[in-house]
Amino acid sequence: MRAAVLSATLDELVDRGYPAMSVQGVAERAGVHKTSLYRRWGSKGALLADALLSSSAAVASASDTGALRTDLFALWRTAPAGPGRNDGARTVAVSRALAAAAADPDVAAVHALLWERRLDLVRAAVDRAVARGELPPGADPELLLDLLIGPFQTRVIARGQAPDAAFLLRVMEVAVQAVGAEPVGAVGAQPVGARPAPA
């Protein structure tokens, strides 16, 4: 039952947004009684918090694609997903929900935890990039994450738009150059989709 409820929670979030989503709506989607959900989770915020943690649990380590840019692009693809939800709708809905639910202690705590998890993944990608010579020693992973996420949040929350892959790639290129990567086309730079030649 838990898996069905958590999947239904994210579906409810995508379709209705955090202010309008309800435990009743989740219960109807999951085919259970809402009192069962209240007994187990207690509130809408706690239910969403569990769904977000569960959906991110599989992302235990940073993808090692062989190049910084493809590592980072892979991280963008680790947002909560589900059957028929590969269009980025969940990514946008989750970002808006976290902003709308900032005053909910359950959701706020999960937001902080998810941010730390994502920062750990970026740190790992930066460490590999430094070892490969793509970034200089001392490259700042926290600044890189801020530069990657900030424009996305601006588009989604402030402007109500869903960023496409081309926008994300432009943001990523600006961000990686800001922390010391060579521009694509320069010696040592790896474009998205490329793997370094074997030694």
PyMOL commands that set and color helices and strands:
alter all, ss='L'
color gray80, all
select helices_A, chain A and resi 2-20+23-30+34-41+44-56+68-76+89-100+105-132+141-158+165-178
alter helices_A, ss='H'
color red, helices_A
deselect
rebuild
show_as cartoon
